[in-house]
Amino acid sequence: MRKLLAGLVLALALAACGGKAESNGSPAEAPSPTVQHARLHSTAIQSATYYSEDDALVVQFTSGPRTYVYCRVPQSVFDGLDSAKSAGTYFADNIADQYDTATFSGSGWAC
């Protein structure tokens, strides 16, 4: 159920960024080759996933349940986040307030 919900949330996020995410909702569905997960060791960021085909960065923070989508993020910025010594500092310096964002609410996503 959790994977199904996460897949639906990400599909809505990508749609808000002009993405072309498609999912049949199956938990066993293999990830797209254009999806990359950052290997973060961060006290600020719980997870970061990049959709290169759509230039969308999906970030979940440790401080709350909200998931944010950063639209039109270049691959190089995601690579920098993935390799940063401090993901939180890199995020603050290079991503926060730099890109259009979307958050999930009861009415859906809006970039």
Backbone bond lengths (Angstrom), bond angles and torsions (degrees), N, CA, C in turn:
res aa  C-N    CA-C-N  psi(-1)  N-CA   C-N-CA  omega(-1)  CA-C   N-CA-C  phi
1 M - - - 1.442 - - 1.535 110.50 -
2 R 1.329 115.61 -40.51 1.459 120.25 -178.73 1.532 111.06 -64.02
3 K 1.353 116.92 -42.65 1.464 120.66 179.25 1.520 110.59 -66.41
4 L 1.322 116.21 -37.80 1.460 120.06 178.80 1.518 109.99 -63.23
5 L 1.333 117.84 -46.10 1.458 121.99 178.85 1.521 111.03 -62.46
6 A 1.325 117.50 -43.66 1.470 121.05 178.88 1.526 110.44 -61.34
7 G 1.323 117.34 -41.62 1.466 121.00 178.79 1.516 112.17 -63.53
8 L 1.317 116.54 -40.09 1.458 120.03 178.41 1.516 111.40 -67.60
9 V 1.326 117.54 -41.39 1.459 121.38 178.97 1.522 110.10 -62.49
10 L 1.328 117.46 -44.54 1.465 120.56 -179.50 1.521 111.47 -66.68
11 A 1.318 117.45 -37.34 1.460 120.27 177.58 1.528 110.70 -63.35
12 L 1.334 116.87 -40.54 1.464 120.28 176.75 1.518 110.75 -65.41
13 A 1.324 116.61 -39.71 1.465 120.61 -179.89 1.520 110.76 -63.06
14 L 1.299 116.80 -45.41 1.458 120.25 -179.45 1.516 111.60 -66.43
15 A 1.302 117.10 -35.60 1.459 120.24 177.28 1.525 109.95 -62.27
16 A 1.330 116.91 -37.46 1.460 120.79 179.17 1.527 111.48 -67.15
17 C 1.322 116.96 -27.77 1.464 121.36 -179.89 1.524 111.46 -94.88
18 G 1.302 116.81 7.50 1.458 119.57 -178.89 1.514 112.04 84.86
19 G 1.343 116.93 15.17 1.453 121.49 -177.74 1.511 112.47 -75.49
20 K 1.330 114.56 171.09 1.454 120.52 -176.92 1.517 110.93 -120.64
21 A 1.331 117.71 35.58 1.461 120.78 -176.97 1.520 110.46 -64.40
22 E 1.318 114.64 136.84 1.451 120.88 175.84 1.513 107.20 -132.82
23 S 1.317 115.97 139.28 1.457 120.24 179.78 1.509 109.11 -147.97
24 N 1.316 115.35 140.29 1.456 118.69 174.93 1.517 110.60 -93.26
25 G 1.354 116.65 3.48 1.451 121.74 176.54 1.505 114.31 81.35
26 S 1.306 118.31 -0.27 1.453 121.65 -177.39 1.523 110.95 -75.43
27 P 1.350 118.60 126.50 1.458 120.48 178.38 1.525 112.44 -61.46
28 A 1.326 118.56 -23.48 1.456 121.89 -177.59 1.531 112.09 -87.18
29 E 1.328 117.08 -0.24 1.459 120.78 -177.50 1.527 110.79 -61.15
30 A 1.313 116.79 131.90 1.466 121.49 179.54 1.520 109.71 -73.48
31 P 1.343 117.88 141.03 1.457 119.67 178.87 1.524 111.47 -67.26
32 S 1.299 115.23 151.35 1.461 121.78 177.28 1.523 109.11 -66.45
33 P 1.331 118.37 147.33 1.458 119.97 178.38 1.526 112.62 -66.30
34 T 1.339 117.83 -11.87 1.452 120.63 179.31 1.528 112.06 -91.66
35 V 1.317 117.78 3.96 1.461 122.21 179.85 1.525 108.67 -99.06
36 Q 1.334 116.17 128.23 1.459 121.17 179.64 1.521 109.25 -127.54
37 H 1.313 116.76 134.82 1.461 122.41 178.68 1.522 108.67 -106.33
38 A 1.316 116.22 127.91 1.464 120.17 177.98 1.529 109.18 -73.26
39 R 1.309 115.80 143.31 1.467 121.60 176.46 1.526 107.56 -98.14
40 L 1.316 115.08 83.43 1.455 120.81 -173.32 1.525 111.94 -98.71
41 H 1.303 115.25 141.23 1.458 122.63 168.52 1.518 103.80 -118.86
42 S 1.318 115.81 88.84 1.460 120.83 -170.84 1.517 110.72 -137.00
43 T 1.308 115.69 142.34 1.461 119.97 173.96 1.522 110.65 -86.72
44 A 1.323 118.21 -12.79 1.465 122.48 -177.59 1.523 113.08 -101.09
45 I 1.330 117.43 -36.79 1.463 121.74 -174.94 1.518 109.70 -113.33
46 Q 1.323 115.27 121.93 1.462 120.60 179.74 1.520 111.19 -76.99
47 S 1.345 116.51 -43.92 1.458 119.82 179.74 1.519 110.51 -156.09
48 A 1.332 115.28 154.26 1.460 122.18 175.65 1.522 107.58 -142.97
49 T 1.316 115.61 127.65 1.457 122.12 -179.14 1.522 108.26 -128.37
50 Y 1.326 115.93 134.14 1.460 121.30 -177.40 1.521 109.93 -115.08
51 Y 1.335 115.35 133.19 1.455 123.11 177.15 1.526 106.85 -109.91
52 S 1.326 116.55 94.22 1.465 121.19 -171.88 1.520 113.17 -63.91
53 E 1.302 117.56 -32.82 1.461 120.23 179.72 1.528 111.45 -64.26
54 D 1.329 116.22 -27.76 1.459 122.00 -176.82 1.524 113.17 -112.02
55 D 1.336 117.61 -1.98 1.464 122.38 -175.58 1.527 111.48 52.40
56 A 1.312 116.55 42.62 1.462 122.16 -178.99 1.524 110.07 -114.29
57 L 1.327 116.54 130.22 1.460 123.24 177.23 1.513 108.33 -111.46
58 V 1.323 117.03 120.21 1.457 122.67 -179.44 1.525 107.91 -104.54
59 V 1.331 116.59 121.57 1.457 121.92 -174.79 1.522 110.08 -124.38
60 Q 1.331 115.31 133.17 1.462 121.02 172.46 1.517 107.24 -118.57
61 F 1.321 115.89 128.77 1.455 121.53 -177.90 1.518 111.38 -94.66
62 T 1.321 116.26 157.35 1.458 120.99 179.51 1.521 111.76 -75.14
63 S 1.325 117.37 -18.38 1.463 121.50 -174.22 1.523 114.62 -81.88
64 G 1.300 118.13 -4.90 1.453 118.58 -179.23 1.502 112.92 -175.67
65 P 1.325 115.69 172.63 1.465 120.31 -175.02 1.528 114.62 -82.04
66 R 1.319 118.94 -4.96 1.459 120.26 -176.83 1.525 111.74 -72.13
67 T 1.322 113.67 145.33 1.452 121.76 174.66 1.525 107.06 -115.82
68 Y 1.318 116.58 131.02 1.458 121.87 -178.79 1.519 109.81 -112.02
69 V 1.315 115.38 144.41 1.452 121.75 175.85 1.524 107.19 -116.30
70 Y 1.315 116.12 125.17 1.457 122.32 177.63 1.523 106.69 -104.05
71 C 1.325 115.90 119.98 1.458 122.47 -172.94 1.531 111.74 -92.77
72 R 1.333 115.17 147.03 1.469 123.40 177.02 1.529 112.87 59.21
73 V 1.320 115.62 43.29 1.469 121.85 177.73 1.529 108.30 -91.35
74 P 1.324 118.21 125.71 1.471 120.04 179.17 1.534 112.42 -67.86
75 Q 1.315 115.83 152.13 1.467 122.24 177.14 1.530 111.02 -53.25
76 S 1.334 116.79 -40.64 1.468 120.82 -177.34 1.528 112.33 -61.51
77 V 1.323 117.27 -32.27 1.467 120.55 178.21 1.520 109.93 -70.77
78 F 1.339 117.09 -42.93 1.467 119.71 175.59 1.528 110.51 -61.37
79 D 1.335 117.39 -43.85 1.463 120.75 179.39 1.522 110.82 -59.32
80 G 1.331 116.86 -39.24 1.456 120.85 177.25 1.515 112.15 -64.03
81 L 1.327 116.82 -41.14 1.464 120.88 177.12 1.518 110.44 -63.49
82 D 1.328 115.74 -43.86 1.461 121.48 -177.78 1.530 112.16 -63.38
83 S 1.323 117.46 -32.12 1.462 120.41 -176.56 1.530 113.49 -103.68
84 A 1.318 118.05 0.99 1.462 121.31 -176.80 1.525 111.84 -67.49
85 K 1.320 115.72 143.76 1.467 120.89 174.49 1.522 110.41 -65.10
86 S 1.319 115.72 -39.94 1.460 121.98 176.03 1.522 108.54 -123.61
87 A 1.334 116.13 104.43 1.461 120.63 -178.94 1.526 110.90 -62.71
88 G 1.322 117.67 -37.90 1.460 121.12 -179.78 1.518 112.13 -63.41
89 T 1.327 116.66 -43.73 1.463 121.08 178.77 1.523 110.59 -67.10
90 Y 1.328 116.92 -44.36 1.465 120.26 178.84 1.524 109.96 -60.32
91 F 1.335 115.63 -44.42 1.458 120.28 179.15 1.533 110.49 -58.53
92 A 1.320 116.78 -48.50 1.470 121.14 -178.39 1.527 111.61 -61.82
93 D 1.323 117.03 -39.20 1.465 121.47 -176.65 1.528 114.35 -81.02
94 N 1.329 117.83 -28.64 1.467 120.38 -169.60 1.523 116.67 -122.92
95 I 1.332 117.31 -11.75 1.468 118.80 -174.91 1.528 111.89 -124.92
96 A 1.329 116.71 -50.40 1.470 120.57 -177.92 1.526 109.66 -56.77
97 D 1.284 116.59 134.07 1.471 123.93 178.59 1.530 113.83 62.70
98 Q 1.327 118.16 12.87 1.466 121.55 179.20 1.535 112.37 -105.38
99 Y 1.331 116.46 -22.78 1.464 120.89 -173.47 1.526 110.20 -131.03
100 D 1.338 115.36 153.99 1.462 120.51 173.52 1.524 108.29 -60.76
101 T 1.326 116.02 142.58 1.454 119.98 -179.08 1.521 111.23 -125.59
102 A 1.312 113.64 160.59 1.450 121.68 173.39 1.522 107.41 -134.89
103 T 1.310 117.14 142.15 1.464 121.44 173.61 1.514 107.57 -126.59
104 F 1.309 115.70 154.84 1.456 119.76 -179.29 1.512 109.49 -85.94
105 S 1.321 116.20 133.09 1.467 122.27 172.77 1.524 107.04 -136.14
106 G 1.291 116.74 178.80 1.455 120.83 -179.31 1.518 113.14 -58.31
107 S 1.341 116.78 -25.05 1.458 119.97 -178.23 1.523 113.80 -95.91
108 G 1.348 118.25 1.43 1.457 121.33 176.84 1.521 112.71 111.96
109 W 1.332 115.80 -154.45 1.454 122.82 -177.37 1.518 110.61 -108.72
110 A 1.322 115.49 149.40 1.463 120.57 173.26 1.515 109.13 -147.69
111 C 1.332 117.07 121.81 1.469 121.36 176.92 1.507 109.29 -87.74
